[in-house]
Amino acid sequence: MFNLTRDLINILGIETERVRLEWISSAEGTRFAEVAREFTEEIRSLGSASMKQAA
């Protein structure tokens, strides 16, 4: 399912770096916060998303 999602965002012209999948247990609150912080920083560094119009 993730590969299908990645293909779809590629078709739409969105950078694949804007999608991330992490497996985090509900017992890993600290890990979740770390991943969320890292991903937020990465998205901010990419800037605004540009999408091409789908046919």
PAVO-69234 format. One record per residue: x, y, z of N, C-alpha, C, CB in turn. Coordinates in steps of 0.001 Angstrom, whole numbers, padded with zeros to 6 digits, always signed. Glycine has a CB too. Layout:
REM residues N
XYZXYZXYZXYZ ...
//
This chain:
REM residues 55
+000818-001196+000000+000000+000000+000000+000864+001262+000000-000932-000003+001204 +001966+001236+000731+002829+002412+000775+003429+002691-000594+003939+002226+001811 +003815+001642-001320+004386+001840-002656+003366+002464-003596+004884+000508-003232 +002113+002070-003485+001050+002656-004295+000891+004140-003975-000277+001913-004063 +000927+004478-002707+000830+005872-002288+002004+006672-002832+000778+005975-000756 +003192+006105-002743+004390+006778-003248+004289+006991-004766+005656+005955-002903 +003782+006005-005484+003593+006149-006932+002596+007267-007242+003107+004820-007546 +001523+007335-006469+000500+008350-006688+001063+009750-006461-000697+008106-005767 +001800+009954-005400+002343+011294-005165+003381+011651-006222+002966+011385-003762 +004067+010659-006741+005008+010906-007824+004269+011359-009083+005838+009644-008113 +003142+010722-009388+002317+011112-010541+001822+012548-010375+001113+010145-010709 +001480+012923-009152+000998+014282-008879+002111+015319-008866+000278+014313-007558 +003356+014852-008921+004478+015780-008952+004932+016241-007584+004120+016961-009766 +004578+015511-006558+005001+015844-005194+006269+015047-004889+003864+015532-004142 +007238+015712-004253+008484+015034-003910+008213+013862-002972+009474+016019-003265 +008847+012725-003236+008632+011541-002406+009184+011730-000996+009275+010322-003054 +010047+012711-000803+010574+012997+000539+009498+013525+001476+011714+014004+000453 +008345+013896+000929+007264+014435+001743+006366+013358+002340+006438+015374+000922 +006685+012101+002073+005925+010985+002632+006890+010083+003371+005159+010197+001524 +006511+009691+004563+007384+008849+005385+006532+007846+006150+008235+009711+006367 +007011+006621+006237+006324+005584+006993+007264+005071+008072+005851+004427+006066 +006825+005109+009302+007606+004612+010443+006713+003685+011259+008153+005794+011331 +007247+002594+011713+006521+001700+012596+006955+002019+014012+006776+000196+012240 +006032+002566+014799+006338+002974+016166+005269+002399+017080+006415+004532+016296 +005693+001695+018103+004780+001111+019073+004122+002207+019911+005520+000113+019976 +002937+001924+020416+002265+002892+021287+003044+003133+022577+000856+002411+021619 +003951+002230+022911+004778+002389+024112+006000+003276+023858+005230+001021+024616 +006183+003711+022616+007361+004493+022256+007020+005970+022038+008003+003918+021000 +006484+006598+023048+006098+008005+022946+007270+008909+022630+005449+008456+024223 +008400+008646+023259+009593+009452+023018+010067+009294+021583+010712+009064+023990 +010050+008083+021080+010457+007822+019693+009505+008517+018719+010493+006296+019411 +008205+008480+019016+007233+009159+018161+007527+010647+018083+005812+008929+018678 +007776+011264+019240+008066+012698+019276+009325+013020+018476+008226+013176+020727 +010329+012169+018576+011585+012368+017841+011350+012287+016331+012634+011318+018272 +010620+011276+015894+010342+011099+014462+009505+012271+013947+009605+009750+014203 +008509+012689+014706+007662+013812+014297+008491+015092+014171+006511+014017+015305 +009386+015325+015111+010236+016515+015063+011154+016475+013844+011070+016633+016351 +011813+015324+013620+012719+015180+012479+011988+015380+011153+013384+013803+012503 +010817+014773+011033+010071+014867+009781+009576+016291+009556+008887+013887+009783 +009146+016954+010609+008712+018344+010496+009851+019220+010009+008187+018858+011840 +011036+019033+010549+012207+019802+010115+012527+019527+008650+013425+019468+010992 +012426+018265+008245+012705+017894+006859+011710+018551+005906+012664+016368+006695 +010435+018527+006258+009406+019142+005418+009616+020646+005329+008005+018834+005966 +009931+021275+006437+010187+022724+006427+011373+023066+005534+010444+023236+007855 +012400+022227+005558+013579+022492+004735+013273+022338+003241+014720+021552+005135 +012268+021529+002898+011884+021358+001501+011106+022566+000975+011050+020092+001341 +010487+023310+001848+009714+024475+001437+008326+024089+000960+010442+025227+000347 +007706+025005+000250+006347+024785-000239+006303+023652-001244+005794+026056-000865 +005228+022905-001205+005034+021786-002136+004525+022356-003460+004027+020714-001552 +005033+021790-004525+004537+022175-005847+003893+020947-006467+005688+022741-006762 +002676+021104-006909+001944+019996-007520+001667+020350-008967+000618+019693-006754 +001830+019359-009834+001437+019596-011221-000023+019162-011373+002375+018820-012229 -000692+019723-012344-002101+019400-012542-002223+018011-013159-002793+020460-013438 -003044+017180-012540-003259+015821-013061-004105+015887-014324-003945+014914-011996 -003858+014962-015230-004587+014952-016509-006008+014495-016322-003891+014055-017523 
//
